[in-house]
Amino acid sequence: MLVRDMATSSVRFERCAALAIADLVRLSDRAVSGWEEDRRKSVEDFATRLSKEPERIARGLRRSRQGTDWLIERWTRLAAIAREVGAWTDDQRRLAFDMLGVPRDLRNLTIDVPAGDDATALIALAEAQIAKLREDQVAVLDELSEAERAMAFSGMPLKEDAVTARLRKDERRARNDFAKARDALFRRREPAGTGVKSLPLHLQPRCDRPRLAGAALDNFVRRIDLQYERVAEETPAKPAEKEEAVLEEEKPVVAVAPASPPPPAPAQRKLTRTARREIARRAREQAKREAKAARTR
């Protein structure tokens, strides 16, 4: 079942990876045919929060050509209302405050927005804002918009849309499902009495490796002792020992039945990092216990 889940998840994220290429082609086509419409829609969705967060939203609208177009349209309509009617309503003055990014707590004066019945000052304010926005468009925003469009056409959009975000989310979910099934498979252990071998230690996740049992640690220590004994046997004998060996050779040789060769010593394996850490940990614990016993005495 776990292997089946791994296979299903792998097919899912491979499919998402293939669809990601098709999504890049879609974004490139949209950069050619529907760039202005898509940017305009994103600006309108962003501007819906202008009354709630005027400072942040107004600043964000001034950073794009489509956002400045949105502001220019509002200022143009407000200027036309001031010419024809000669005044602004409270809602229209509030919209002007919002587009200027004035905080709500600082709107009790007429420094930023003139009084609602001062038509001349209102028209001058709207025309000044329109001229400033158009100047920003010519100076910076037109080139910036074309640069973003070129990046989107080459497959590197600065902002991802809902389709791309959903595709990326599906791929991440498929990879997470694959990792969960793989980790669950690696955590499998040998059931008691079945004789089925568990997975090798190097295939198990490092974070899930258990501590060495006491028998395993004793086995490692026994291997070290055997290695020390072998080194002692291979050490050359002293001169006195060599003389005794010569005297033994001069004695008459007595035929003795050949003894069976000793069994070969087991091959010594290098201690793993986990074993060395476990030995060091036990040594530290033993030192702590001895120090505590000394303090108690």
CYANA upper distance limits for C-alpha pairs under 8 A (distance plus 0.5 A):
  1 MET  CA      5 ASP  CA      6.73
  2 LEU  CA      6 MET  CA      6.70
  2 LEU  CA    181 ALA  CA      6.03
  2 LEU  CA    182 ARG  CA      7.78
  2 LEU  CA    184 ALA  CA      7.94
  2 LEU  CA    185 LEU  CA      6.79
  3 VAL  CA      7 ALA  CA      6.72
  3 VAL  CA    181 ALA  CA      7.95
  3 VAL  CA    182 ARG  CA      8.30
  3 VAL  CA    185 LEU  CA      8.26
  4 ARG  CA      8 THR  CA      6.68
  5 ASP  CA      9 SER  CA      6.59
  5 ASP  CA    177 ASP  CA      8.40
  5 ASP  CA    178 PHE  CA      7.56
  5 ASP  CA    181 ALA  CA      6.88
  6 MET  CA     10 SER  CA      6.59
  6 MET  CA    177 ASP  CA      8.08
  6 MET  CA    178 PHE  CA      5.47
  6 MET  CA    179 ALA  CA      8.40
  6 MET  CA    181 ALA  CA      6.33
  6 MET  CA    182 ARG  CA      7.13
  7 ALA  CA     11 VAL  CA      6.77
  7 ALA  CA    178 PHE  CA      8.40
  8 THR  CA     12 ARG  CA      6.79
  9 SER  CA     13 PHE  CA      6.87
  9 SER  CA    174 ALA  CA      5.71
  9 SER  CA    175 ARG  CA      7.20
  9 SER  CA    177 ASP  CA      6.72
  9 SER  CA    178 PHE  CA      5.67
 10 SER  CA     14 GLU  CA      6.57
 10 SER  CA    174 ALA  CA      7.71
 10 SER  CA    175 ARG  CA      7.78
 10 SER  CA    178 PHE  CA      7.03
 11 VAL  CA     15 ARG  CA      6.55
 12 ARG  CA     16 CYS  CA      6.78
 12 ARG  CA    171 GLU  CA      7.78
 12 ARG  CA    174 ALA  CA      6.50
 13 PHE  CA     17 ALA  CA      6.59
 13 PHE  CA    170 ASP  CA      8.17
 13 PHE  CA    171 GLU  CA      5.45
 13 PHE  CA    172 ARG  CA      8.20
 13 PHE  CA    174 ALA  CA      5.91
 13 PHE  CA    175 ARG  CA      6.81
 14 GLU  CA     18 ALA  CA      6.84
 15 ARG  CA     19 LEU  CA      6.73
 16 CYS  CA     20 ALA  CA      6.59
 16 CYS  CA    167 LEU  CA      7.12
 16 CYS  CA    168 ARG  CA      8.23
 16 CYS  CA    170 ASP  CA      7.72
 16 CYS  CA    171 GLU  CA      6.05
 17 ALA  CA     21 ILE  CA      7.51
 17 ALA  CA    171 GLU  CA      7.87
 18 ALA  CA     22 ALA  CA      7.48
 19 LEU  CA     23 ASP  CA      6.59
 19 LEU  CA    167 LEU  CA      8.37
 20 ALA  CA     24 LEU  CA      6.83
 20 ALA  CA    164 THR  CA      8.35
 20 ALA  CA    167 LEU  CA      7.76
 21 ILE  CA     25 VAL  CA      7.03
 22 ALA  CA     26 ARG  CA      6.82
 23 ASP  CA     27 LEU  CA      6.75
 23 ASP  CA    164 THR  CA      7.43
 24 LEU  CA     28 SER  CA      6.67
 24 LEU  CA    155 GLY  CA      5.94
 25 VAL  CA     29 ASP  CA      6.76
 25 VAL  CA    155 GLY  CA      7.94
 26 ARG  CA     30 ARG  CA      6.71
 27 LEU  CA     31 ALA  CA      6.69
 27 LEU  CA    152 ALA  CA      7.11
 27 LEU  CA    153 PHE  CA      7.39
 27 LEU  CA    155 GLY  CA      7.34
 27 LEU  CA    157 PRO  CA      8.33
 28 SER  CA     32 VAL  CA      7.23
 28 SER  CA    152 ALA  CA      6.51
 28 SER  CA    153 PHE  CA      4.64
 28 SER  CA    154 SER  CA      6.99
 28 SER  CA    155 GLY  CA      6.57
 29 ASP  CA     33 SER  CA      6.79
 29 ASP  CA     34 GLY  CA      8.42
 29 ASP  CA    153 PHE  CA      7.62
 30 ARG  CA     34 GLY  CA      5.38
 30 ARG  CA     35 TRP  CA      6.46
 30 ARG  CA    153 PHE  CA      8.46
 31 ALA  CA     35 TRP  CA      5.26
 31 ALA  CA    149 ARG  CA      6.40
 31 ALA  CA    150 ALA  CA      8.21
 31 ALA  CA    152 ALA  CA      6.49
 31 ALA  CA    153 PHE  CA      5.86
 32 VAL  CA    153 PHE  CA      7.56
 34 GLY  CA     38 ASP  CA      6.55
 35 TRP  CA     39 ARG  CA      6.66
 35 TRP  CA    149 ARG  CA      7.69
 36 GLU  CA     40 ARG  CA      6.43
 36 GLU  CA     66 GLN  CA      8.23
 37 GLU  CA     41 LYS  CA      6.69
 38 ASP  CA     42 SER  CA      6.82
 39 ARG  CA     43 VAL  CA      6.70
 39 ARG  CA     66 GLN  CA      7.13
 40 ARG  CA     44 GLU  CA      6.76
 40 ARG  CA     66 GLN  CA      6.37
 40 ARG  CA     67 GLY  CA      8.19
 41 LYS  CA     45 ASP  CA      6.73
 42 SER  CA     46 PHE  CA      6.60
 43 VAL  CA     47 ALA  CA      6.51
 43 VAL  CA     61 LEU  CA      7.81
 43 VAL  CA     66 GLN  CA      7.32
 43 VAL  CA     67 GLY  CA      6.37
 43 VAL  CA     70 TRP  CA      8.33
 44 GLU  CA     48 THR  CA      6.99
 46 PHE  CA     50 LEU  CA      8.37
 46 PHE  CA     57 ILE  CA      7.83
 47 ALA  CA     57 ILE  CA      7.09
 47 ALA  CA     61 LEU  CA      8.05
 49 ARG  CA     53 GLU  CA      6.61
 49 ARG  CA     54 PRO  CA      8.18
 49 ARG  CA     57 ILE  CA      7.44
 50 LEU  CA     54 PRO  CA      5.35
 50 LEU  CA     57 ILE  CA      5.92
 50 LEU  CA     58 ALA  CA      7.33
 50 LEU  CA     98 ASP  CA      6.97
 50 LEU  CA     99 MET  CA      8.16
 51 SER  CA     95 LEU  CA      8.23
 51 SER  CA     98 ASP  CA      6.70
 53 GLU  CA     57 ILE  CA      6.50
 54 PRO  CA     58 ALA  CA      6.16
 54 PRO  CA     98 ASP  CA      5.41
 54 PRO  CA     99 MET  CA      7.40
 54 PRO  CA    100 LEU  CA      8.34
 54 PRO  CA    101 GLY  CA      5.39
 54 PRO  CA    102 VAL  CA      7.35
 54 PRO  CA    103 PRO  CA      7.41
 55 GLU  CA     59 ARG  CA      6.74
 55 GLU  CA     98 ASP  CA      7.96
 55 GLU  CA    100 LEU  CA      8.36
 55 GLU  CA    101 GLY  CA      4.67
 55 GLU  CA    102 VAL  CA      6.87
 55 GLU  CA    103 PRO  CA      7.08
 56 ARG  CA     60 GLY  CA      6.68
 56 ARG  CA    101 GLY  CA      7.90
 57 ILE  CA     61 LEU  CA      6.64
 57 ILE  CA    101 GLY  CA      8.25
 58 ALA  CA     62 ARG  CA      6.93
 58 ALA  CA     98 ASP  CA      7.54
 58 ALA  CA     99 MET  CA      5.99
 58 ALA  CA    100 LEU  CA      7.14
 58 ALA  CA    101 GLY  CA      5.90
 59 ARG  CA     63 ARG  CA      7.31
 59 ARG  CA    101 GLY  CA      7.62
 60 GLY  CA     64 SER  CA      8.11
 60 GLY  CA     67 GLY  CA      8.26
 61 LEU  CA     66 GLN  CA      8.39
 61 LEU  CA     67 GLY  CA      4.79
 61 LEU  CA     68 THR  CA      6.59
 61 LEU  CA     70 TRP  CA      8.45
 61 LEU  CA     71 LEU  CA      8.13
 62 ARG  CA     67 GLY  CA      6.36
 62 ARG  CA     68 THR  CA      5.84
 62 ARG  CA    133 LEU  CA      8.22
 63 ARG  CA     67 GLY  CA      7.50
 63 ARG  CA     68 THR  CA      8.05
 63 ARG  CA    141 LEU  CA      7.69
 64 SER  CA     68 THR  CA      6.80
 64 SER  CA    141 LEU  CA      6.35
 64 SER  CA    144 LEU  CA      8.35
 64 SER  CA    145 SER  CA      7.57
 65 ARG  CA     69 ASP  CA      6.73
 65 ARG  CA    137 GLN  CA      6.53
 65 ARG  CA    141 LEU  CA      5.72
 65 ARG  CA    142 ASP  CA      6.71
 65 ARG  CA    145 SER  CA      7.13
 66 GLN  CA     70 TRP  CA      6.83
 67 GLY  CA     71 LEU  CA      6.93
 68 THR  CA     72 ILE  CA      6.52
 68 THR  CA    133 LEU  CA      6.61
 68 THR  CA    134 ARG  CA      8.30
 68 THR  CA    137 GLN  CA      7.99
 69 ASP  CA     73 GLU  CA      6.73
 70 TRP  CA     74 ARG  CA      7.18
 71 LEU  CA     75 TRP  CA      6.73
 71 LEU  CA     99 MET  CA      7.61
 72 ILE  CA     76 THR  CA      6.50
 72 ILE  CA    129 GLN  CA      8.32
 72 ILE  CA    130 ILE  CA      6.06
 72 ILE  CA    133 LEU  CA      7.55
 73 GLU  CA     77 ARG  CA      6.87
 74 ARG  CA     78 LEU  CA      6.74
 75 TRP  CA     79 ALA  CA      6.65
 75 TRP  CA     96 ALA  CA      8.38
 75 TRP  CA    126 ALA  CA      5.80
 75 TRP  CA    127 GLU  CA      8.06
 75 TRP  CA    129 GLN  CA      7.79
 75 TRP  CA    130 ILE  CA      7.11
 76 THR  CA     80 ALA  CA      6.79
 76 THR  CA    126 ALA  CA      7.38
 76 THR  CA    127 GLU  CA      8.17
 76 THR  CA    130 ILE  CA      7.89
 77 ARG  CA     81 ILE  CA      6.74
 78 LEU  CA     82 ALA  CA      6.76
 78 LEU  CA     88 TRP  CA      8.35
 78 LEU  CA     92 GLN  CA      7.93
 78 LEU  CA    123 ILE  CA      8.43
 78 LEU  CA    126 ALA  CA      7.42
 79 ALA  CA     83 ARG  CA      6.84
 79 ALA  CA    122 LEU  CA      7.58
 79 ALA  CA    123 ILE  CA      5.57
 79 ALA  CA    126 ALA  CA      6.09
 79 ALA  CA    127 GLU  CA      7.66
 80 ALA  CA     84 GLU  CA      6.72
 81 ILE  CA     85 VAL  CA      6.05
 81 ILE  CA     86 GLY  CA      7.51
 81 ILE  CA     87 ALA  CA      7.78
 81 ILE  CA     88 TRP  CA      7.77
 82 ALA  CA     86 GLY  CA      5.04
 82 ALA  CA     87 ALA  CA      5.72
 82 ALA  CA     88 TRP  CA      6.96
 82 ALA  CA    119 ALA  CA      5.89
 82 ALA  CA    120 THR  CA      8.38
 82 ALA  CA    122 LEU  CA      7.08
 82 ALA  CA    123 ILE  CA      6.64
 83 ARG  CA    119 ALA  CA      7.38
 83 ARG  CA    123 ILE  CA      7.61
 86 GLY  CA    117 ASP  CA      7.06
 86 GLY  CA    118 ASP  CA      7.86
 86 GLY  CA    119 ALA  CA      5.38
 87 ALA  CA    116 GLY  CA      5.69
 87 ALA  CA    117 ASP  CA      4.96
 87 ALA  CA    118 ASP  CA      6.99
 87 ALA  CA    119 ALA  CA      6.00
 87 ALA  CA    122 LEU  CA      8.46
 88 TRP  CA     92 GLN  CA      6.17
 88 TRP  CA     93 ARG  CA      6.75
 88 TRP  CA    116 GLY  CA      5.25
 88 TRP  CA    117 ASP  CA      7.13
 89 THR  CA     93 ARG  CA      6.79
 89 THR  CA    116 GLY  CA      6.91
 90 ASP  CA     94 ARG  CA      6.56
 90 ASP  CA    116 GLY  CA      7.90
 91 ASP  CA     95 LEU  CA      6.72
 92 GLN  CA     96 ALA  CA      6.85
 93 ARG  CA     97 PHE  CA      6.75
 93 ARG  CA    113 VAL  CA      7.60
 93 ARG  CA    116 GLY  CA      7.45
 94 ARG  CA     98 ASP  CA      6.68
 95 LEU  CA     99 MET  CA      6.69
 96 ALA  CA    100 LEU  CA      6.70
 96 ALA  CA    113 VAL  CA      7.60
 97 PHE  CA    101 GLY  CA      6.71
 97 PHE  CA    102 VAL  CA      5.98
 97 PHE  CA    107 ARG  CA      8.04
 97 PHE  CA    112 ASP  CA      8.01
 97 PHE  CA    113 VAL  CA      7.28
 98 ASP  CA    102 VAL  CA      6.68
 98 ASP  CA    103 PRO  CA      8.46
102 VAL  CA    106 LEU  CA      7.31
102 VAL  CA    107 ARG  CA      7.59
102 VAL  CA    112 ASP  CA      8.43
103 PRO  CA    107 ARG  CA      7.53
109 LEU  CA    113 VAL  CA      8.42
110 THR  CA    114 PRO  CA      5.13
110 THR  CA    115 ALA  CA      6.54
113 VAL  CA    122 LEU  CA      7.87
113 VAL  CA    125 LEU  CA      8.01
114 PRO  CA    118 ASP  CA      7.08
114 PRO  CA    121 ALA  CA      6.73
114 PRO  CA    122 LEU  CA      6.67
115 ALA  CA    122 LEU  CA      8.39
116 GLY  CA    122 LEU  CA      8.19
118 ASP  CA    122 LEU  CA      6.75
119 ALA  CA    123 ILE  CA      6.61
120 THR  CA    124 ALA  CA      6.74
121 ALA  CA    125 LEU  CA      6.62
122 LEU  CA    126 ALA  CA      6.81
123 ILE  CA    127 GLU  CA      6.66
124 ALA  CA    128 ALA  CA      6.53
125 LEU  CA    129 GLN  CA      6.80
126 ALA  CA    130 ILE  CA      6.73
127 GLU  CA    131 ALA  CA      6.66
128 ALA  CA    132 LYS  CA      6.70
129 GLN  CA    133 LEU  CA      6.63
130 ILE  CA    134 ARG  CA      6.71
131 ALA  CA    135 GLU  CA      6.66
132 LYS  CA    136 ASP  CA      6.83
133 LEU  CA    137 GLN  CA      6.81
134 ARG  CA    138 VAL  CA      6.86
135 GLU  CA    139 ALA  CA      6.60
136 ASP  CA    140 VAL  CA      6.39
136 ASP  CA    141 LEU  CA      6.87
137 GLN  CA    141 LEU  CA      5.04
137 GLN  CA    142 ASP  CA      6.01
138 VAL  CA    142 ASP  CA      6.52
140 VAL  CA    144 LEU  CA      6.74
141 LEU  CA    145 SER  CA      6.52
142 ASP  CA    146 GLU  CA      6.91
143 GLU  CA    147 ALA  CA      6.66
144 LEU  CA    148 GLU  CA      6.76
145 SER  CA    149 ARG  CA      6.65
146 GLU  CA    150 ALA  CA      6.66
147 ALA  CA    151 MET  CA      6.82
148 GLU  CA    152 ALA  CA      6.69
148 GLU  CA    157 PRO  CA      7.61
148 GLU  CA    158 LEU  CA      7.57
149 ARG  CA    153 PHE  CA      6.64
149 ARG  CA    157 PRO  CA      8.37
150 ALA  CA    154 SER  CA      6.78
151 MET  CA    155 GLY  CA      6.92
151 MET  CA    156 MET  CA      5.64
151 MET  CA    157 PRO  CA      6.31
151 MET  CA    158 LEU  CA      8.22
152 ALA  CA    156 MET  CA      5.47
152 ALA  CA    157 PRO  CA      4.60
152 ALA  CA    158 LEU  CA      7.77
153 PHE  CA    157 PRO  CA      8.25
160 GLU  CA    164 THR  CA      6.40
160 GLU  CA    165 ALA  CA      6.88
161 ASP  CA    165 ALA  CA      6.73
162 ALA  CA    166 ARG  CA      6.58
163 VAL  CA    167 LEU  CA      6.74
164 THR  CA    168 ARG  CA      6.66
165 ALA  CA    169 LYS  CA      6.61
166 ARG  CA    170 ASP  CA      6.66
167 LEU  CA    171 GLU  CA      6.80
168 ARG  CA    172 ARG  CA      6.74
169 LYS  CA    173 ARG  CA      6.67
170 ASP  CA    174 ALA  CA      6.69
171 GLU  CA    175 ARG  CA      6.76
172 ARG  CA    176 ASN  CA      6.68
173 ARG  CA    177 ASP  CA      6.70
174 ALA  CA    178 PHE  CA      6.74
175 ARG  CA    179 ALA  CA      6.70
176 ASN  CA    180 LYS  CA      6.66
177 ASP  CA    181 ALA  CA      6.75
178 PHE  CA    182 ARG  CA      6.63
179 ALA  CA    183 ASP  CA      6.56
180 LYS  CA    184 ALA  CA      6.60
181 ALA  CA    185 LEU  CA      6.67
182 ARG  CA    186 PHE  CA      6.76
183 ASP  CA    187 ARG  CA      6.71
183 ASP  CA    205 PRO  CA      7.56
184 ALA  CA    188 ARG  CA      7.26
186 PHE  CA    199 LEU  CA      7.30
186 PHE  CA    203 LEU  CA      7.48
186 PHE  CA    204 GLN  CA      5.70
186 PHE  CA    205 PRO  CA      7.32
187 ARG  CA    204 GLN  CA      7.41
187 ARG  CA    205 PRO  CA      8.42
187 ARG  CA    208 ASP  CA      7.81
188 ARG  CA    198 SER  CA      7.33
188 ARG  CA    199 LEU  CA      7.87
189 ARG  CA    197 LYS  CA      8.39
189 ARG  CA    198 SER  CA      5.57
189 ARG  CA    199 LEU  CA      7.78
190 GLU  CA    194 THR  CA      7.96
190 GLU  CA    195 GLY  CA      7.91
190 GLU  CA    196 VAL  CA      6.28
190 GLU  CA    197 LYS  CA      6.19
190 GLU  CA    198 SER  CA      5.37
191 PRO  CA    195 GLY  CA      8.19
191 PRO  CA    196 VAL  CA      7.66
199 LEU  CA    203 LEU  CA      7.02
199 LEU  CA    204 GLN  CA      7.43
200 PRO  CA    204 GLN  CA      7.33
201 LEU  CA    209 ARG  CA      8.26
204 GLN  CA    208 ASP  CA      7.59
204 GLN  CA    209 ARG  CA      7.37
205 PRO  CA    209 ARG  CA      7.14
211 ARG  CA    278 GLU  CA      7.88
212 LEU  CA    216 ALA  CA      6.61
212 LEU  CA    217 LEU  CA      6.96
212 LEU  CA    274 THR  CA      8.43
212 LEU  CA    275 ALA  CA      7.70
212 LEU  CA    278 GLU  CA      7.33
213 ALA  CA    217 LEU  CA      6.89
214 GLY  CA    218 ASP  CA      6.67
215 ALA  CA    219 ASN  CA      6.68
216 ALA  CA    220 PHE  CA      6.91
217 LEU  CA    221 VAL  CA      6.80
217 LEU  CA    275 ALA  CA      7.79
217 LEU  CA    278 GLU  CA      8.34
217 LEU  CA    279 ILE  CA      7.89
218 ASP  CA    222 ARG  CA      6.58
219 ASN  CA    223 ARG  CA      6.75
220 PHE  CA    224 ILE  CA      6.92
220 PHE  CA    271 LEU  CA      7.98
220 PHE  CA    275 ALA  CA      8.21
221 VAL  CA    225 ASP  CA      6.89
222 ARG  CA    226 LEU  CA      6.78
223 ARG  CA    227 GLN  CA      6.73
223 ARG  CA    268 GLN  CA      7.19
224 ILE  CA    228 TYR  CA      6.81
225 ASP  CA    229 GLU  CA      6.76
226 LEU  CA    230 ARG  CA      6.73
227 GLN  CA    231 VAL  CA      6.84
227 GLN  CA    268 GLN  CA      7.64
228 TYR  CA    232 ALA  CA      6.80
229 GLU  CA    233 GLU  CA      6.78
230 ARG  CA    234 GLU  CA      6.81
231 VAL  CA    235 THR  CA      6.84
237 ALA  CA    241 GLU  CA      6.53
237 ALA  CA    242 LYS  CA      7.04
238 LYS  CA    242 LYS  CA      6.85
239 PRO  CA    243 GLU  CA      6.95
240 ALA  CA    244 GLU  CA      6.98
241 GLU  CA    245 ALA  CA      6.74
242 LYS  CA    246 VAL  CA      6.89
243 GLU  CA    247 LEU  CA      6.90
244 GLU  CA    248 GLU  CA      6.71
245 ALA  CA    249 GLU  CA      6.88
246 VAL  CA    250 GLU  CA      7.02
247 LEU  CA    251 LYS  CA      7.21
271 LEU  CA    275 ALA  CA      6.55
271 LEU  CA    276 ARG  CA      7.02
272 THR  CA    276 ARG  CA      6.86
273 ARG  CA    277 ARG  CA      6.65
274 THR  CA    278 GLU  CA      6.64
275 ALA  CA    279 ILE  CA      6.66
276 ARG  CA    280 ALA  CA      6.65
277 ARG  CA    281 ARG  CA      6.54
278 GLU  CA    282 ARG  CA      6.71
279 ILE  CA    283 ALA  CA      6.67
280 ALA  CA    284 ARG  CA      6.72
281 ARG  CA    285 GLU  CA      6.77
282 ARG  CA    286 GLN  CA      6.61
283 ALA  CA    287 ALA  CA      6.69
284 ARG  CA    288 LYS  CA      6.71
285 GLU  CA    289 ARG  CA      6.76
286 GLN  CA    290 GLU  CA      6.73
287 ALA  CA    291 ALA  CA      6.61
288 LYS  CA    292 LYS  CA      6.60
289 ARG  CA    293 ALA  CA      6.64
290 GLU  CA    294 ALA  CA      6.67
291 ALA  CA    295 ARG  CA      6.79
292 LYS  CA    296 THR  CA      6.73
293 ALA  CA    297 ARG  CA      6.80
